Amino acid sequence: MLFAGVSWSAYGLTVEVLDDAGAPAAPTRHYDVVRTADLVADLLALTADGQQLKVVVDSTNGLLDGSMSVAGLEVFRADPHVLGLRPLFGSVDARQLAELARRPGKAELARLSVEDGSLRGRIGQMLEGWHLIQERMDTMAEAGNLRRHGSRNEATVALTFDDGPHPLYTGQVLDVLDRYDVRATFFCTGLSALSMPEEIGRIADGGHTVGNHTWSHPYLPDLTPAELREQVERTSDALRRVTGTRPTLMRPPYGSLAPRILDMWKAFDETLALWDVEVDDWAMPGAETITQRALSQTQPGSVILMHDAGGDRSQTVAALPALIEGLLERGLRPVTFDELHS
Ligand SMILES: [Zn+2]
């Protein structure tokens, strides 16, 4: 049996692999996010001769497990209560995560799957957090600090794509948008901005809006105020270095909000950019289902949440032409999130 830990930092991702005895079973490897496919292939190669492999990520590293699970790897999430202190910016180190896979002790690790997503076992907690902040979200929406949708009296809607860019799918999404001459909004992570500046440049040059989606896609309620600030500020800085403009929108990963996140958000300038139409394209329900879910929920002013990275997004790309045509047939014009009137 082998045990791998995948950590993140200001520079990218690091993988450490241990054997049964806790000795390194492969050299320490560093990857840019653009090379996620290589990271997955290298881990898969370790299982080629029938060797079993357990991979562990932590809850502040939310974008890898989909790609790894889809490839057939056995992936687990370690939550903060089973881990020690993290640095201000970065996960606990890869070796510590691998060690936890090897000797979990009483620590509970969540086995992740494509169907259940990165937050398996914590969805109830997240919904509880949401439940507690409904009124506060309304107040913030009135003040313009948070938006779930635009005006219901205007025939505009916003297509939004999270988690990218991706070296393959983002370009394909942009090609479809170009074909219909529509603009969208892309919520990008700092880790991606670091390794895919060309893709982000193409998004911005095409007249699309680039928003902040944090550095490493953490489950926000797990962060301290200082960690949240690092996640948001460093991502905005990285995006501004590429596009020349500081993002004015921030989309919380998973939509993970809780009372203390809203408390912390008072110190931020970015508008919390939520959505009112969810198609769950990350669970790969099929292109037709994605289109049909989007069209059946969308009304004037809607914000549609989709993903151009974080896993296999071929279904999202395939769903897009019929989705856009369906919107246009109803007289709903796609605009960027910031172009929606309130
Ligand atoms: Zn996301």
Residues whose N, C-alpha, C, O or C-beta is under 5 A from the ligand:
A	BS01	ZN	D162 D163 P253 Y254
